């Protein structure tokens, strides 16, 4: 085959163009840190990376939801812990109030402390976490009870704005977790035929206060059994809350680990090996320069002379 100057020039320019394109690709990879700069670089790898990134985005949202749920559950546990301590204090006061040796004034003072605790229970019934009323079911934007701010014995609860639906949050594909307690179960809320609310919990506190004011020892003694039932109810609900919190922590940790593993997988697919890319760039660059030099010597005179 006859080798002409045009053929040699054409082959040289094609080699230089290929080397130049390779250097441009390596420069892009080094500047972006990605080995996949466009889908055509690796169609299968690009599709896999996109699919995994979509999964990571979903998991990041579930992780955010789980974090918010943990905050909600832990805050609720703290509030319920305070309520339990208050109820145990009321039991201690009731035992004192049932003592025969107490004077009327002593029982009056006990009744006043119980009235203050009752008002605090009403305040805690309207507790909020992130501006959400935690005992109102799914009606998170409405305080469930009217808080008494007057003096004297707090009135019984006659109004309940919450519902008994469960507030849930999504923490996985088709996985939802309840994150709130049932306020109606906590405070024994039922409804009368006229639509007014009735709370066995607040009724018990009101009856106890009345018995102390009236020095009714029999009624005071009867209140002890009711208080014990309420304490058992509080402890049972706290146990449920603790189980949900532990599961939510497990879900959060699992999501965190899965996200880390998937990010490592994506990195292996689309991130460039910097050391290898730099070495390859230097090799291609040296090859490019050598081709220019050799081409200038072989093909003379030509346009290559003006490139040197």
Backbone as CSV, one residue per row, in Angstrom:
resi,resn,N_x,N_y,N_z,CA_x,CA_y,CA_z,C_x,C_y,C_z
1,UNK,0.844,-1.188,0.000,0.000,0.000,0.000,0.881,1.240,0.000
2,UNK,0.511,2.190,-0.793,1.290,3.415,-0.903,0.905,4.386,0.204
3,UNK,1.900,4.783,1.007,1.680,5.711,2.106,1.961,7.120,1.614
4,UNK,0.941,7.928,1.580,1.096,9.298,1.112,1.209,10.245,2.296
5,UNK,1.656,11.466,1.979,1.763,12.481,3.033,0.390,12.810,3.604
6,UNK,-0.617,12.846,2.736,-1.973,13.134,3.222,-2.457,12.066,4.206
7,UNK,-2.154,10.813,3.896,-2.566,9.728,4.779,-1.859,9.832,6.116
8,UNK,-0.561,10.140,6.069,0.190,10.283,7.320,-0.359,11.449,8.137
9,UNK,-0.658,12.532,7.440,-1.205,13.696,8.150,-2.564,13.376,8.770
10,UNK,-3.377,12.671,7.986,-4.710,12.299,8.489,-4.604,11.403,9.723
11,UNK,-3.735,10.405,9.672,-3.568,9.493,10.810,-3.049,10.238,12.043
12,UNK,-2.116,11.174,11.791,-1.573,11.936,12.913,-2.644,12.793,13.566
13,UNK,-3.420,13.487,12.736,-4.484,14.354,13.289,-5.543,13.546,14.033
14,UNK,-5.852,12.363,13.509,-6.833,11.513,14.192,-6.310,11.055,15.557
15,UNK,-5.037,10.697,15.621,-4.448,10.274,16.893,-4.415,11.435,17.889
16,UNK,-4.046,12.626,17.352,-4.010,13.799,18.233,-5.404,14.152,18.742
17,UNK,-6.399,14.010,17.883,-7.775,14.319,18.283,-8.258,13.351,19.352
18,UNK,-7.921,12.072,19.184,-8.317,11.080,20.183,-7.649,11.359,21.527
19,UNK,-6.342,11.696,21.472,-5.627,11.998,22.715,-6.179,13.257,23.361
20,UNK,-6.506,14.243,22.536,-7.058,15.492,23.070,-8.421,15.269,23.717
21,UNK,-9.251,14.433,23.073,-10.569,14.104,23.640,-10.429,13.367,24.960
22,UNK,-9.442,12.458,25.018,-9.221,11.707,26.247,-8.773,12.635,27.375
23,UNK,-7.870,13.609,27.026,-7.431,14.569,28.048,-8.591,15.439,28.523
24,UNK,-9.453,15.833,27.589,-10.617,16.647,27.965,-11.538,15.874,28.909
25,UNK,-11.739,14.571,28.604,-12.577,13.738,29.469,-11.965,13.598,30.857
26,UNK,-10.652,13.351,30.901,-9.980,13.194,32.196,-9.995,14.502,32.984
27,UNK,-9.858,15.631,32.292,-9.928,16.922,32.979,-11.308,17.133,33.597
28,UNK,-12.330,16.753,32.854,-13.702,16.874,33.375,-13.898,15.976,34.592
29,UNK,-13.398,14.753,34.505,-13.531,13.820,35.630,-12.794,14.338,36.864
30,UNK,-11.597,14.897,36.646,-10.814,15.404,37.777,-11.460,16.642,38.391
31,UNK,-12.061,17.489,37.585,-12.666,18.723,38.104,-13.990,18.455,38.794
32,UNK,-14.739,17.433,38.331,-16.042,17.117,38.944,-15.956,16.019,39.984
33,UNK,-14.879,15.216,39.924,-14.766,14.093,40.835,-15.627,12.916,40.433
34,UNK,-16.231,12.971,39.248,-17.111,11.904,38.781,-16.522,11.197,37.572
35,UNK,-16.608,9.871,37.593,-16.157,9.102,36.442,-17.227,9.053,35.360
36,UNK,-18.495,9.251,35.761,-19.605,9.287,34.810,-19.999,10.739,34.585
37,UNK,-19.551,11.296,33.470,-19.866,12.704,33.184,-21.110,12.854,32.335
38,UNK,-21.508,11.774,31.655,-22.731,11.766,30.859,-23.218,10.327,30.756
39,UNK,-24.516,10.135,30.518,-25.069,8.772,30.505,-24.363,7.830,29.544
40,UNK,-23.867,8.350,28.424,-23.235,7.471,27.439,-21.920,6.876,27.936
41,UNK,-21.330,7.461,28.984,-20.081,6.897,29.524,-20.293,5.470,30.030
42,UNK,-21.468,5.252,30.689,-21.795,3.919,31.205,-23.304,3.882,31.440
43,UNK,-24.088,3.535,30.412,-25.555,3.552,30.547,-26.068,2.729,31.722
44,UNK,-25.509,1.532,31.889,-25.962,0.664,32.986,-25.587,1.261,34.330
45,UNK,-24.335,1.737,34.444,-23.896,2.347,35.700,-24.683,3.600,36.024
46,UNK,-25.002,4.405,35.008,-25.786,5.629,35.218,-27.183,5.300,35.724
47,UNK,-27.817,4.292,35.109,-29.160,3.901,35.537,-29.148,3.381,36.963
48,UNK,-28.129,2.602,37.299,-28.004,2.064,38.665,-27.800,3.188,39.672
49,UNK,-26.923,4.144,39.325,-26.646,5.257,40.236,-27.890,6.099,40.460
50,UNK,-28.654,6.360,39.376,-29.882,7.153,39.507,-30.897,6.441,40.397
51,UNK,-31.020,5.133,40.206,-31.972,4.363,41.020,-31.575,4.378,42.490
52,UNK,-30.286,4.200,42.758,-29.823,4.194,44.149,-29.970,5.580,44.770
53,UNK,-29.685,6.637,43.996,-29.833,7.998,44.515,-31.282,8.309,44.865
54,UNK,-32.225,7.800,44.066,-33.644,7.981,44.392,-33.995,7.262,45.694
55,UNK,-33.435,6.073,45.871,-33.659,5.328,47.118,-33.074,6.080,48.313
56,UNK,-31.877,6.642,48.118,-31.238,7.407,49.189,-32.084,8.617,49.565
57,UNK,-32.635,9.307,48.550,-33.469,10.482,48.818,-34.692,10.103,49.656
58,UNK,-35.307,8.964,49.325,-36.462,8.498,50.106,-36.046,8.152,51.529
59,UNK,-34.907,7.481,51.662,-34.430,7.097,52.994,-34.059,8.314,53.829
60,UNK,-33.507,9.334,53.175,-33.171,10.562,53.903,-34.432,11.185,54.494
61,UNK,-35.528,11.161,53.738,-36.788,11.705,54.244,-37.331,10.852,55.375
62,UNK,-37.248,9.528,55.215,-37.705,8.639,56.301,-36.863,8.828,57.550
63,UNK,-35.568,9.034,57.357,-34.684,9.275,58.499,-35.053,10.577,59.195
64,UNK,-35.368,11.604,58.405,-35.810,12.874,58.973,-37.105,12.688,59.747
65,UNK,-38.035,11.911,59.169,-39.294,11.623,59.865,-39.044,10.881,61.172
66,UNK,-38.131,9.896,61.118,-37.823,9.115,62.326,-37.202,9.994,63.399
67,UNK,-36.350,10.929,62.988,-35.735,11.847,63.946,-36.794,12.721,64.613
68,UNK,-37.728,13.232,63.792,-38.817,14.043,64.345,-39.692,13.207,65.273
69,UNK,-39.948,11.959,64.877,-40.771,11.081,65.705,-40.098,10.788,67.038
70,UNK,-38.778,10.585,67.028,-38.048,10.348,68.274,-38.160,11.539,69.207
71,UNK,-38.014,12.742,68.649,-38.163,13.946,69.458,-39.562,14.021,70.065
72,UNK,-40.554,13.677,69.255,-41.958,13.691,69.696,-42.181,12.681,70.822
73,UNK,-41.683,11.452,70.597,-41.877,10.386,71.581,-41.138,10.677,72.885
74,UNK,-39.908,11.165,72.776,-39.110,11.442,73.976,-39.698,12.602,74.770
75,UNK,-40.204,13.609,74.075,-40.849,14.732,74.776,-42.125,14.267,75.466
76,UNK,-42.880,13.409,74.788,-44.110,12.871,75.386,-43.782,12.035,76.619
77,UNK,-42.718,11.237,76.525,-42.296,10.423,77.675,-41.921,11.303,78.854
78,UNK,-41.223,12.411,78.589,-40.840,13.327,79.661,-42.072,13.921,80.339
79,UNK,-43.045,14.325,79.527,-44.282,14.903,80.071,-45.050,13.854,80.874
80,UNK,-45.127,12.643,80.341,-45.861,11.583,81.036,-45.145,11.192,82.331
81,UNK,-43.820,11.274,82.322,-43.057,10.999,83.544,-43.397,12.028,84.623
82,UNK,-43.489,13.295,84.226,-43.880,14.341,85.179,-45.285,14.102,85.712
83,UNK,-46.185,13.692,84.831,-47.566,13.421,85.250,-47.608,12.279,86.261
84,UNK,-46.823,11.233,85.981,-46.809,10.088,86.897,-46.292,10.493,88.277
85,UNK,-45.240,11.303,88.283,-44.697,11.783,89.558,-45.728,12.630,90.300
86,UNK,-46.457,13.472,89.564,-47.504,14.292,90.185,-48.613,13.423,90.767
87,UNK,-48.974,12.381,90.037,-50.041,11.494,90.510,-49.594,10.722,91.750
88,UNK,-48.337,10.326,91.773,-47.825,9.658,92.964,-47.788,10.613,94.157
89,UNK,-47.506,11.881,93.897,-47.559,12.891,94.959,-48.990,13.036,95.486
90,UNK,-49.955,13.004,94.582,-51.354,13.091,94.996,-51.720,11.892,95.871
91,UNK,-51.178,10.729,95.528,-51.458,9.549,96.352,-50.889,9.733,97.763
92,UNK,-49.664,10.255,97.854,-49.067,10.515,99.168,-49.930,11.483,99.972
93,UNK,-50.397,12.529,99.308,-51.247,13.516,99.997,-52.568,12.894,100.438
94,UNK,-53.086,11.979,99.607,-54.357,11.325,99.956,-54.192,10.437,101.182
95,UNK,-53.063,9.725,101.243,-52.785,8.892,102.418,-52.706,9.776,103.666
96,UNK,-52.047,10.934,103.541,-51.984,11.869,104.667,-53.368,12.373,105.039
97,UNK,-54.163,12.683,104.004,-55.502,13.218,104.257,-56.432,12.233,104.928
98,UNK,-56.148,10.956,104.779,-57.006,9.932,105.386,-56.655,9.657,106.841
99,UNK,-55.590,10.303,107.333,-55.172,10.092,108.717,-56.161,10.750,109.677
100,UNK,-56.560,9.999,110.728,-57.564,10.503,111.678,-57.077,11.717,112.454
101,UNK,-55.777,11.806,112.692,-55.256,12.862,113.567,-55.169,14.226,112.883
102,UNK,-55.430,14.317,111.583,-55.324,15.605,110.883,-56.473,16.518,111.266
103,UNK,-56.179,17.784,111.345,-57.199,18.789,111.618,-57.868,19.199,110.305
104,UNK,-58.952,19.933,110.438,-59.651,20.434,109.247,-58.736,21.329,108.423
105,UNK,-57.932,22.130,109.089,-57.023,23.047,108.395,-55.954,22.278,107.624
106,UNK,-55.477,21.154,108.228,-54.477,20.328,107.546,-55.041,19.763,106.247
107,UNK,-56.270,19.273,106.315,-56.886,18.713,105.106,-57.150,19.812,104.071
108,UNK,-57.438,21.008,104.549,-57.668,22.127,103.640,-56.382,22.439,102.865
109,UNK,-55.265,22.398,103.552,-53.982,22.667,102.899,-53.648,21.567,101.876
110,UNK,-53.949,20.316,102.241,-53.728,19.212,101.303,-54.605,19.385,100.070
111,UNK,-55.864,19.763,100.308,-56.793,19.975,99.191,-56.292,21.079,98.262
112,UNK,-55.729,22.138,98.840,-55.218,23.247,98.026,-54.042,22.784,97.149
113,UNK,-53.173,21.944,97.704,-52.057,21.441,96.886,-52.571,20.542,95.780
114,UNK,-53.553,19.711,96.081,-54.127,18.843,95.051,-54.806,19.673,93.964
115,UNK,-55.463,20.770,94.365,-56.086,21.660,93.371,-55.035,22.260,92.438
116,UNK,-53.895,22.625,92.997,-52.813,23.169,92.163,-52.273,22.109,91.202
117,UNK,-52.132,20.885,91.694,-51.675,19.797,90.831,-52.702,19.496,89.735
118,UNK,-53.987,19.587,90.081,-55.041,19.369,89.088,-54.957,20.401,87.975
119,UNK,-54.742,21.672,88.352,-54.602,22.721,87.337,-53.380,22.471,86.462
120,UNK,-52.293,21.943,87.070,-51.107,21.633,86.283,-51.360,20.464,85.338
121,UNK,-52.175,19.503,85.780,-52.559,18.409,84.889,-53.311,18.947,83.668
122,UNK,-54.170,19.937,83.898,-54.904,20.531,82.783,-53.954,21.243,81.819
123,UNK,-52.937,21.889,82.376,-51.930,22.536,81.527,-51.180,21.486,80.714
124,UNK,-50.761,20.397,81.371,-50.004,19.346,80.686,-50.861,18.604,79.663
125,UNK,-52.169,18.560,79.885,-53.062,17.936,78.905,-53.017,18.678,77.576
126,UNK,-52.631,19.960,77.621,-52.498,20.770,76.407,-51.035,20.914,75.977
127,UNK,-50.206,19.982,76.376,-48.780,20.050,76.025,-48.587,19.992,74.519
128,UNK,-47.547,20.701,74.062,-47.224,20.746,72.643,-45.779,20.324,72.399
129,UNK,-45.565,19.693,71.272,-44.223,19.388,70.770,-44.182,19.876,69.329
130,UNK,-43.274,20.794,69.045,-43.195,21.391,67.705,-44.549,21.958,67.272
131,UNK,-45.192,22.661,68.225,-46.482,23.331,67.979,-47.626,22.346,67.720
132,UNK,-47.456,21.077,68.105,-48.507,20.079,67.938,-48.989,19.629,69.308
133,UNK,-50.299,19.621,69.494,-50.867,19.151,70.760,-50.791,17.624,70.785
134,UNK,-50.023,17.095,71.724,-49.649,15.682,71.663,-50.723,14.734,72.176
135,UNK,-51.711,15.233,72.927,-52.743,14.348,73.460,-54.082,14.525,72.746
136,UNK,-54.100,15.250,71.630,-55.357,15.573,70.947,-55.635,14.655,69.766
137,UNK,-54.919,13.534,69.663,-55.117,12.645,68.522,-54.547,13.274,67.264
138,UNK,-55.335,13.283,66.197,-54.890,13.900,64.949,-55.270,15.373,64.861
139,UNK,-55.991,15.877,65.847,-56.332,17.310,65.876,-55.204,18.067,66.582
140,UNK,-54.052,18.054,65.942,-52.831,18.562,66.570,-52.788,20.078,66.683
141,UNK,-53.710,20.776,66.025,-53.696,22.236,66.057,-54.711,22.821,67.036
142,UNK,-55.363,21.953,67.839,-56.414,22.408,68.761,-56.106,21.920,70.171
143,UNK,-56.085,22.834,71.173,-55.901,22.372,72.563,-57.086,21.513,72.988
144,UNK,-56.835,20.321,73.516,-57.953,19.409,73.812,-58.837,19.837,74.982
145,UNK,-58.279,20.549,75.988,-59.090,20.940,77.143,-58.972,22.440,77.382
146,UNK,-59.945,22.966,78.101,-59.905,24.360,78.528,-59.156,24.426,79.860
147,UNK,-58.104,25.213,79.906,-57.291,25.304,81.114,-57.934,26.260,82.105
148,UNK,-58.085,25.791,83.356,-58.671,26.619,84.410,-57.590,27.502,85.021
149,UNK,-57.822,28.781,85.030,-56.833,29.730,85.560,-57.380,30.519,86.748
150,UNK,-58.529,30.118,87.295,-59.124,30.863,88.404,-58.582,30.412,89.748
151,UNK,-59.340,30.669,90.784,-58.973,30.274,92.155,-60.003,29.285,92.674
152,UNK,-59.607,28.564,93.714,-60.520,27.586,94.283,-60.399,26.238,93.598
153,UNK,-61.374,25.387,93.823,-61.352,24.037,93.270,-61.579,24.070,91.767
154,UNK,-60.658,23.510,90.958,-60.847,23.511,89.507,-62.102,22.737,89.119
155,UNK,-62.863,23.219,88.166,-64.069,22.499,87.745,-63.710,21.230,86.988
156,UNK,-64.674,20.337,86.854,-64.436,19.106,86.097,-64.355,19.449,84.604
157,UNK,-63.740,18.551,83.858,-63.611,18.745,82.417,-64.953,18.448,81.744
158,UNK,-65.469,19.408,80.997,-66.728,19.202,80.275,-66.547,19.365,78.765
159,UNK,-65.299,19.631,78.352,-65.044,19.863,76.929,-63.751,19.171,76.523
160,UNK,-63.833,18.391,75.443,-62.649,17.713,74.916,-62.633,17.891,73.403
161,UNK,-61.634,18.615,72.926,-61.561,18.945,71.502,-60.736,17.939,70.695
162,UNK,-60.064,17.005,71.382,-59.263,16.031,70.658,-60.108,14.880,70.137
163,UNK,-59.470,13.951,69.430,-60.143,12.737,68.983,-59.301,11.526,69.374
164,UNK,-59.814,10.354,69.091,-59.092,9.139,69.492,-58.361,8.487,68.319
165,UNK,-58.146,9.261,67.250,-57.373,8.746,66.119,-55.885,8.781,66.459
166,UNK,-55.135,7.902,65.818,-53.712,7.763,66.126,-52.891,8.605,65.150
167,UNK,-52.045,9.467,65.696,-51.128,10.253,64.869,-49.965,9.361,64.462
168,UNK,-49.775,9.203,63.145,-48.738,8.307,62.637,-47.775,9.063,61.737
169,UNK,-46.598,8.471,61.516,-45.601,9.062,60.634,-44.960,7.952,59.807
170,UNK,-44.644,8.259,58.549,-44.077,7.258,57.650,-42.568,7.171,57.851
171,UNK,-42.078,5.963,58.061,-40.641,5.752,58.288,-40.070,4.677,57.371
172,UNK,-40.800,4.338,56.318,-40.325,3.324,55.387,-41.366,3.089,54.320
173,UNK,-41.054,2.253,53.318,-42.035,1.953,52.268,-43.242,1.221,52.848
174,UNK,-44.378,1.924,52.879,-45.614,1.370,53.447,-45.466,1.013,54.923
175,UNK,-44.575,1.725,55.621,-44.369,1.505,57.058,-44.677,2.797,57.799
176,UNK,-45.685,2.770,58.650,-46.026,3.928,59.480,-45.968,3.529,60.942
177,UNK,-45.627,4.501,61.779,-45.514,4.243,63.214,-46.358,5.241,63.989
178,UNK,-47.151,4.779,64.981,-47.860,5.718,65.848,-46.861,6.440,66.749
179,UNK,-47.007,7.754,66.889,-46.021,8.508,67.672,-46.660,9.264,68.835
180,UNK,-47.945,9.095,69.045,-48.602,9.836,70.123,-49.453,8.895,70.963
181,UNK,-49.711,9.322,72.179,-50.605,8.564,73.060,-52.053,8.954,72.804
182,UNK,-52.940,8.050,73.146,-54.369,8.324,73.050,-54.787,9.134,74.276
183,UNK,-55.025,10.438,74.071,-55.385,11.312,75.185,-56.688,10.913,75.853
184,UNK,-57.615,10.387,75.078,-58.893,9.962,75.660,-58.685,8.784,76.604
185,UNK,-57.762,7.886,76.245,-57.460,6.760,77.132,-56.699,7.237,78.360
186,UNK,-55.793,8.190,78.157,-54.983,8.692,79.265,-55.842,9.345,80.343
187,UNK,-56.802,10.163,79.919,-57.614,10.920,80.878,-59.021,10.350,81.051
188,UNK,-59.279,9.178,80.459,-60.592,8.540,80.626,-61.730,9.382,80.094
189,UNK,-61.578,9.895,78.876,-62.581,10.791,78.302,-63.713,9.985,77.675
190,UNK,-64.933,10.280,78.101,-66.144,9.770,77.457,-67.052,10.969,77.189
191,UNK,-68.149,10.715,76.501,-69.053,11.815,76.160,-70.462,11.508,76.644
192,UNK,-71.094,12.527,77.194,-72.466,12.400,77.664,-73.438,12.495,76.492
193,UNK,-74.696,12.214,76.763,-75.702,12.244,75.704,-75.881,13.639,75.105
194,UNK,-75.562,14.670,75.886,-75.696,16.039,75.372,-74.425,16.525,74.660
195,UNK,-73.446,15.630,74.499,-72.233,15.983,73.779,-71.125,16.537,74.649
196,UNK,-71.414,16.772,75.933,-70.360,17.276,76.819,-69.402,16.146,77.184
197,UNK,-68.171,16.531,77.507,-67.146,15.540,77.833,-67.202,15.159,79.299
198,UNK,-66.702,13.977,79.581,-66.649,13.476,80.948,-65.308,12.769,81.119
199,UNK,-64.509,13.206,82.104,-63.183,12.631,82.319,-63.134,11.932,83.666
200,UNK,-62.918,10.619,83.648,-62.831,9.876,84.904,-61.618,10.335,85.714
201,UNK,-60.544,10.733,85.019,-59.334,11.179,85.707,-59.578,12.493,86.440
202,UNK,-60.049,13.492,85.733,-60.275,14.792,86.369,-61.456,14.748,87.334
203,UNK,-62.444,13.882,87.066,-63.538,13.704,88.030,-63.003,13.170,89.352
204,UNK,-62.067,12.211,89.274,-61.476,11.637,90.478,-60.758,12.716,91.294
205,UNK,-59.995,13.587,90.605,-59.278,14.653,91.306,-60.258,15.651,91.931
206,UNK,-61.316,15.946,91.211,-62.324,16.888,91.735,-63.025,16.298,92.957
207,UNK,-63.379,15.005,92.883,-64.048,14.353,94.014,-63.127,14.271,95.225
208,UNK,-61.835,14.025,94.991,-60.866,13.957,96.086,-60.746,15.317,96.767
209,UNK,-60.660,16.373,95.973,-60.562,17.715,96.544,-61.806,18.045,97.370
210,UNK,-62.966,17.696,96.829,-64.218,17.957,97.543,-64.259,17.189,98.863
211,UNK,-63.811,15.933,98.835,-63.812,15.116,100.050,-62.885,15.713,101.108
212,UNK,-61.737,16.228,100.687,-60.799,16.850,101.631,-61.378,18.138,102.202
213,UNK,-62.017,18.918,101.359,-62.644,20.155,101.838,-63.760,19.840,102.849
214,UNK,-64.455,18.725,102.640,-65.586,18.369,103.494,-65.199,17.435,104.648
215,UNK,-63.887,17.111,104.732,-63.424,16.195,105.775,-64.141,14.844,105.724
216,UNK,-64.408,14.368,104.507,-65.105,13.096,104.315,-64.056,11.992,104.194
217,UNK,-63.701,11.384,105.326,-62.633,10.392,105.337,-62.968,9.152,104.526
218,UNK,-64.217,8.760,104.528,-64.607,7.578,103.744,-64.364,7.814,102.252
219,UNK,-64.764,8.988,101.778,-64.561,9.319,100.362,-63.069,9.456,100.043
220,UNK,-62.306,9.987,101.008,-60.853,10.113,100.813,-60.230,8.734,100.664
221,UNK,-60.629,7.797,101.534,-60.111,6.425,101.449,-60.508,5.751,100.132
222,UNK,-61.744,5.998,99.690,-62.208,5.420,98.427,-61.384,5.940,97.249
223,UNK,-60.865,7.169,97.364,-60.084,7.767,96.269,-58.765,7.049,96.052
224,UNK,-58.239,6.402,97.105,-56.950,5.725,96.972,-56.993,4.629,95.903
225,UNK,-58.059,3.853,95.874,-58.189,2.779,94.881,-58.271,3.369,93.475
226,UNK,-58.985,4.478,93.351,-59.112,5.121,92.038,-57.762,5.684,91.579
227,UNK,-57.013,6.258,92.512,-55.690,6.800,92.165,-54.778,5.682,91.703
228,UNK,-54.835,4.528,92.387,-53.994,3.391,91.993,-54.328,2.924,90.578
229,UNK,-55.610,2.927,90.238,-56.010,2.549,88.878,-55.448,3.532,87.850
230,UNK,-55.473,4.811,88.181,-54.940,5.826,87.267,-53.423,5.683,87.121
231,UNK,-52.739,5.397,88.225,-51.288,5.188,88.150,-50.977,3.994,87.257
232,UNK,-51.746,2.899,87.406,-51.545,1.722,86.552,-51.758,2.072,85.082
233,UNK,-52.780,2.888,84.820,-53.061,3.313,83.440,-51.902,4.126,82.871
234,UNK,-51.370,5.045,83.681,-50.244,5.875,83.249,-49.014,5.004,82.965
235,UNK,-48.747,4.050,83.861,-47.574,3.187,83.685,-47.703,2.299,82.450
236,UNK,-48.904,1.818,82.177,-49.123,0.991,80.992,-48.870,1.793,79.715
237,UNK,-49.380,3.043,79.693,-49.186,3.890,78.524,-47.711,4.276,78.364
238,UNK,-47.024,4.488,79.478,-45.586,4.783,79.402,-44.823,3.583,78.852
239,UNK,-45.257,2.384,79.198,-44.619,1.177,78.680,-44.794,1.088,77.160
240,UNK,-46.006,1.380,76.685,-46.262,1.400,75.241,-45.391,2.441,74.557
241,UNK,-45.283,3.593,75.188,-44.483,4.684,74.625,-43.011,4.292,74.551
242,UNK,-42.517,3.635,75.597,-41.125,3.198,75.608,-40.836,2.184,74.515
243,UNK,-41.787,1.265,74.281,-41.607,0.260,73.230,-41.559,0.924,71.856
244,UNK,-42.416,1.907,71.640,-42.406,2.627,70.361,-41.107,3.401,70.188
245,UNK,-40.628,4.002,71.272,-39.386,4.776,71.199,-38.214,3.873,70.836
246,UNK,-38.140,2.708,71.462,-37.056,1.768,71.164,-37.110,1.301,69.715
247,UNK,-38.302,1.025,69.226,-38.427,0.603,67.826,-38.034,1.740,66.887
248,UNK,-38.423,2.965,67.234,-38.092,4.105,66.381,-36.581,4.328,66.342
249,UNK,-35.913,4.128,67.470,-34.449,4.242,67.490,-33.820,3.201,66.570
250,UNK,-34.355,1.976,66.608,-33.849,0.914,65.741,-34.047,1.271,64.276
251,UNK,-35.222,1.787,63.949,-35.513,2.189,62.562,-34.570,3.302,62.130
252,UNK,-34.358,4.289,63.011,-33.465,5.405,62.680,-32.051,4.907,62.413
253,UNK,-31.529,4.044,63.284,-30.173,3.515,63.117,-30.061,2.684,61.839
254,UNK,-31.098,1.901,61.552,-31.075,1.073,60.351,-31.074,1.942,59.091
255,UNK,-31.890,2.981,59.088,-31.916,3.895,57.948,-30.560,4.579,57.777
256,UNK,-29.966,4.985,58.885,-28.669,5.659,58.832,-27.609,4.736,58.231
257,UNK,-27.582,3.483,58.663,-26.612,2.522,58.131,-26.863,2.232,56.657
258,UNK,-28.135,2.081,56.288,-28.462,1.800,54.892,-28.050,2.948,53.978
259,UNK,-28.262,4.171,54.442,-27.887,5.344,53.644,-26.373,5.370,53.428
260,UNK,-25.622,5.105,54.483,-24.154,5.085,54.369,-23.704,4.023,53.367
261,UNK,-24.284,2.818,53.454,-23.906,1.737,52.547,-24.254,2.062,51.096
262,UNK,-25.436,2.640,50.878,-25.848,2.975,49.511,-24.982,4.095,48.938
263,UNK,-24.607,5.058,49.768,-23.726,6.130,49.293,-22.360,5.580,48.901
264,UNK,-21.878,4.595,49.631,-20.611,3.958,49.276,-20.735,3.229,47.942
265,UNK,-21.892,2.593,47.718,-22.116,1.892,46.454,-22.147,2.877,45.289
266,UNK,-22.847,3.979,45.458,-22.913,5.006,44.410,-21.530,5.583,44.151
267,UNK,-20.775,5.781,45.214,-19.429,6.324,45.063,-18.559,5.399,44.223
268,UNK,-18.690,4.089,44.463,-17.911,3.132,43.684,-18.298,3.160,42.212
269,UNK,-19.567,3.492,41.930,-20.042,3.501,40.546,-19.641,4.780,39.808
270,UNK,-19.837,5.940,40.447,-19.721,7.194,39.716,-18.568,8.102,40.136
271,UNK,-17.912,7.814,41.244,-16.805,8.686,41.653,-15.505,8.231,41.013
272,UNK,-14.688,9.189,40.637,-13.442,8.894,39.946,-12.342,8.552,40.945
273,UNK,-11.452,7.649,40.520,-10.250,7.346,41.297,-9.220,8.417,40.955
274,UNK,-9.044,9.382,41.843,-8.224,10.558,41.564,-6.792,10.182,41.186
275,UNK,-6.177,9.303,41.945,-4.786,8.940,41.690,-4.636,8.310,40.313
276,UNK,-5.535,7.372,39.989,-5.467,6.701,38.690,-5.739,7.678,37.555
277,UNK,-6.716,8.595,37.766,-7.055,9.553,36.722,-5.905,10.520,36.456
278,UNK,-5.216,10.952,37.502,-4.076,11.869,37.334,-2.953,11.181,36.580
279,UNK,-2.683,9.937,36.946,-1.629,9.202,36.255,-1.984,8.991,34.787
280,UNK,-3.236,8.653,34.531,-3.659,8.442,33.142,-3.606,9.744,32.359
281,UNK,-3.988,10.849,32.995,-3.929,12.151,32.322,-2.484,12.487,31.944
282,UNK,-1.550,12.264,32.867,-0.145,12.551,32.579,0.370,11.681,31.437
283,UNK,-0.049,10.415,31.429,0.383,9.501,30.364,-0.143,9.964,29.009
284,UNK,-1.456,10.307,28.955,-2.050,10.761,27.699,-1.418,12.074,27.246
285,UNK,-1.151,12.953,28.198,-0.533,14.240,27.866,0.875,14.037,27.287
286,UNK,1.645,13.146,27.886,2.983,12.858,27.368,2.913,12.240,25.979
287,UNK,1.923,11.339,25.812,1.738,10.727,24.496,1.378,11.776,23.452
288,UNK,0.506,12.693,23.843,0.083,13.769,22.940,1.277,14.623,22.520
289,UNK,2.105,14.982,23.476,3.268,15.818,23.180,4.269,15.057,22.295
290,UNK,4.465,13.778,22.592,5.395,12.975,21.781,4.891,12.851,20.352
291,UNK,3.573,12.662,20.191,3.005,12.550,18.844,3.207,13.832,18.069
292,UNK,3.043,14.958,18.733,3.272,16.250,18.069,4.713,16.364,17.605
293,UNK,5.623,15.988,18.506,7.046,16.115,18.189,7.458,15.199,17.048
294,UNK,7.022,13.928,17.117,7.376,12.959,16.081,6.729,13.346,14.750
295,UNK,5.476,13.749,14.831,4.784,14.147,13.604,5.453,15.309,12.922
296,UNK,5.975,16.242,13.701,6.649,17.412,13.119,7.930,17.006,12.409
297,UNK,8.579,15.942,12.889,9.818,15.486,12.269,9.548,14.677,11.003
298,UNK,8.467,13.886,11.051,8.188,12.993,9.923,7.552,13.742,8.762
299,UNK,6.603,14.576,9.059,5.848,15.254,8.007,6.375,16.669,7.871
300,UNK,7.260,16.896,6.894,7.836,18.220,6.639,7.847,18.476,5.139
301,UNK,7.663,19.702,4.734,7.086,20.771,5.546,5.564,20.601,5.580
302,UNK,4.975,20.956,6.634,3.527,20.840,6.764,3.033,21.795,7.839
303,UNK,1.735,21.750,8.038,1.132,22.626,9.055,1.629,22.288,10.438
304,UNK,2.107,21.049,10.621,2.601,20.632,11.930,3.792,21.490,12.347
305,UNK,4.579,21.968,11.378,5.715,22.820,11.729,5.307,24.043,12.499
306,UNK,4.117,24.546,12.164,3.668,25.760,12.821,3.037,25.481,14.185
307,UNK,2.850,24.228,14.490,2.257,23.854,15.777,3.329,23.743,16.847
308,UNK,4.613,23.460,16.415,5.678,23.225,17.389,5.937,24.453,18.227
